[in-house]
């Protein structure tokens, strides 16, 4: 049995992986796929890929691209979620801020530097016409840290996935001022270069299994109820999320990866562009 380490956020996007593991789909291929939740998100996962603490990660596109540009020896092996991520822009429930425009010049809570919450604060600032070189940040590690930071006034707003954060809005902890979608497919499957060098055939089996699961995922009877129960969500929210979410089964196209790099360059978040083959793994070679 080949042991493979994989990491991802503890969110509803990743249920197909858990189902495939629980149903023994990887074991049937001789693979012991060991999943670890990383609630800190993409910044932490980039670090774990770089340190070879994992073989694979389900990770945000923009965060991984930035990390590879900075020398992380990892590659995108496939799109995982082909639709944009809806980043909710949240303030504490009793905050004085009423609109996204009111947040100009205030401090954003971010899980860590290089995380999605960090990079998307720049995308939102550009959308709003704010100067991106004066953005202020408070590092809070995870969702619990964001609750504490906004409640205590250490930060003013927090960007996190709309539906994951919706229970906190329903409970009156946060108030959502709006959403900022990623301008590209949001999640990819990433692998370390070491794993690609040594276990490319194992990776092909893993992708075949997960692609079978994601292709049929929405047709699973009562999948909306299973998601709602497992992730503490309202059924109507999960139904809305399923409508706007599409899983991918193929490698990211060249135009998309160019757009990601061009946007990060424009926001001064990376200082060079890489060749496509330095970011995307091809299985034809």
ZIVENWO-V111933 format. One line per field, one symbol per residue. psi: psi as a letter, one per 20 degrees, with the letter a starting at -180 (. if undefined). Layout:
psi = ???
This chain:
psi = pppppqqrqmrhhjhhghghghjkhhhhjkpnoopppniibggghgghghjkirhqqoqpghgggggghjjpmrqpiqqgoirqpooqoqrqhjqiphrhhiipjrpppqgrpirghghhhggggghikqpiijqqqopigaghhgggghgijirhrpprpghhighhghikgqppiaqnqqkrphqrpqqqhghhhhkhhggggghgghhgghhjgiippkhghgggghjkqqghggggghhjppqqjrqqrhhghgggggghghjkhqjqqqqgiihpppji.
